[in-house]
Amino acid sequence: MALYVVYTASKESRDRSLIFTRLKELGCKRIHRSFWEIKEGKTNKVLQVLKNNQPILLRRIRNLVKPSNSDNRVDEIGSLIVITYSLPRQTRRERIKNFLKKAPCIRLARTVYAFTHSHHIFDLKNELVDANRFEAFINEIHKDVNAVSKLVIVNTGVNDRLIEEVKLRIKRETYHIITSCKELHRRINEGEIKKTKIQKSLSLKKRRYRTLKKVTNFYKRWLKIDSTTSLMKAYRAIAKVNTQLKRTLSQVTVESRNLHK
């Protein structure tokens, strides 16, 4: 079956053009930037070329492999659908970032994301973005998108690194919610913003939290990542703002009544 490799070369790397040349010399076929189809007999040479660029070796299989775990640890991520895409420079990438917040996937490299084939198992209500929905979304923006299905990770040690990166993604989103809530709380205390703006901003924080909760529940079932502690911190931050908002609005109402007596 076909073999693929995806790698991450830093922007500062002087070997980026050299990598392209070396992979071409080894008969590899470029699918997208850092995602290549390779010949099986050249696997070791390809990995040697990419040794400093976090290569991930994938094999295409005939039958789907379900995710598996033991002792609350992931043994097998399972078969994946890899989506790659390119965008014109003028594209508003913020749209894609926001869309990806609803997508429980694994970032393999820049504009290269892996989705599980078992999405329906972990998202019974179909509330989150799966591979098909993400591919359709990118197609609406720009037609340069590819999907390769039934892939499994071959090289050892990669799963742990990818899971750690997913955990980091969750921490970043949680941190953003908490810090923005702290700022909103400060502005309420200091009377910097109006009622309508406060309510709108808080509503956005709540919506972002609900999305994060659904995504982390998905990751918990799929990759056994427990984000309970981080979620509770975000929940408390939102609750604190909500309480302060109610208190402030109550005080404003009382003061208004007193003025009209």
N, C-alpha and C positions, 0 to 999 in steps of 0.2 A: 504493500500500500504506500501511498505518497507520504513523504516526509516534508515538514516545514520547520523553519526556524524564525524566531522573532528576537530582536535584540534592542538594547537601549544604549545608544552612543550619545555622550554628552555634547552639548553645543560647542564646548571648548575643545573637544577632541580633534586632534590634528589628523587622526587616522580615518575620518569618516569617508573621504573620497577613496582612500586606499582600501577600505573594507569593500566598497562597491566594486572596485576593480578586481580584488582577490576572489570575491564570490562569483563574479562573472567568469573568471578564469577557471573556476571549479565547476562550471556548467550549471550554476544555480539560476533559477528563473525568478525575477523580481515581481512580486504580486503587488507590493505597496511599500514604499520607503524602506522600513526595517523589517518587513515580512516577506520571506522568500521561500520558494519551493526548492528543495535540494535533492540530489541523487543519493540514494542510500549508501552507495560505496564511498561517498565523499564525506560522510557524517563527521568522522574524527577530524578531518582537515578543516571542515567548516567551523567546528567548535573551537579548534585551535586558533583560527583567524579571529573568532569573536570572544575569546577567553576573558578579555577585560571589559566586555560590554553586556554582561548578564544575559547570555543566550538562553532561550527557552526552546527546547526541541519538542516538536509535536508530530504525532503520527495519525494519519487518517485511517479509520477502521470501518468495518462493514456494519457491525452491530453496536448499538448504544451501550455505554457502560454507566450504570447508576452510581451516584456518589455513595461512599461507604465510610463508616467510622467505627472506632472501638475505644472504650474508656474515655469517651468525650473528646476524642482526637480524630482528625480526618486522616483516613488511610488513602482514600481515592477521591479526588475532586469530581471525577466522572467525565463523560464526554462533553465537549464544548463546541459552541458555535463562535467562530472568530469573525468579528466585523471590523473592516478597515475602511477608512474614508479619507478623502482630501477635500479641502474647501478653498474657494477663492479668497484672496487676502482681505477683501472688503467685507467678508461675512462677519456678522455679529456672533462671535463665539460664546457670548454670554448665554444665548438661547440654548446652545448645546449643553453648556455646563449645567444650566437649570434643569434641562430634560434628563441629563444623566443622574441628577440627584434622586430621580424616581426609578433608576435602573440598578438593580443589584447585580453588578458585573465585576469582572476583574480587569484592571488596566494592565495590559501586557507591555505596551509602549505607547508613545504619543500617537493618538488617533488609531490605536489598535486595542480593541476590547473583546473580552471573552465572556460569553453568556452560557449558562448551563442548559442542556437539553431538557432537564427535569424541572423547568420553571413552573409548570402547572402543579407540580407536587407541593411546592413551597409557597405558592400564591393562589390559593383556592378561589379567592374572590376576583382574581385577575385585575388587581388594582395597580400593579407596578409595570414598568416597562421591560418587555422581554426582547430577544434578539430581533424578531420580526417587526415589532413596533419601532425599535430603534433604527433598523434599516430603512423602513418606510419614512421615518422622520427625516433622516439624512437625505433620502432621495428627493424629498420635497424641496430641500435647500439646494442640493447639488447632486448631480447624477453619478459622481465618481465615488461609488461605494461597492465593496466586495464582501461576500459572506462565504466562509468555508465551514462546513459542518462536520460532525462526527470526528472531532479531533481529541486526542488524549495527550497529556504531557508525558514525555518519555524520560528526560534526564532527572536524576535524583536530587533532592534538596531544594527544588524549585518551589514545590507546594508551600513549604513553610515560609519562604520569602514572600510569596504572593499573598498568603494569608496575613502576614504582618503588615503588608502594604494596604490591605483592606481595612485592617484595624486602624491604621494611621488615617485613612480616609474618613472613617467614622469619627475619630477623635477631632479631626479638623472641623467637620461639620458641627459637632457638638460644641466645640470651642467657639465657633462663630455665633451660634445661638446664644450661648452664655454671655459672651462679651457684648453682643448687641443688646441683650436684655439689661445688662448692667448700665450701659450707656443710656438706654431708654428710661431706666429707673432714676438715674441722675437728672435727666432732663425734666422728668415729672416733678421731682423734688424742688428743682430750681425754677419751675414754671416756665420753661423755655418754649414748649409747644402747645398747640391748641388741642382741645378734646378730640376733634375728628381725626387729627393727625396721630394722636396717641392711640386711639382705637384701631385705626388702619394699620399702624406699625405693629401693634400687639397681635392683631389678627394674622398678619404675615408670619410672625414668629411662631404662632400656634400651628399654622398650616405647615410650616417648615418642620416643626417638631413632629407632627403627625406623619409626615412623609418619612422622616428619619426613623421613626419607630417601626413603620412597616418594613422599611429596607433592612433594619437591623434584625428584625424577627426572621426575615428571609435568610439573612446570613447565618443566623443562629441555627436554623434547620439544615442549611446547606453545608456550611463550613465550621459549625460548632463554635462560632464566635459569640461570646456572651458580653453584651454591651450594657447590661443592667445598670451598673454604677454610673456610666457616662450619661445614660438616658435620665436617670434620677436627678443628676446635677442640672441638666437642661430643663427638666420639668420644674424643679424648685425655682430656677431663675425666672421662668415664665410666670409661675404662681406668685412670686414676690412682686413682679411688675403688676400683675392683675390686682393683687391686694392693695398695692399703693395707688393704683388708678382709681379703684372704688373709693378708697379713703379720701383721695383728693377731690373727686367729683362730689362726694357726700359733703365735704367741707364747703365747696363752692355753692352747693344747693342751700345749705344752712345760712351762709353769709348773704346769699341773694334774698332769702326770706326775711332776714333781719333788716335788710335795707328797705324792704317794702312795708314794714310794720309802721 
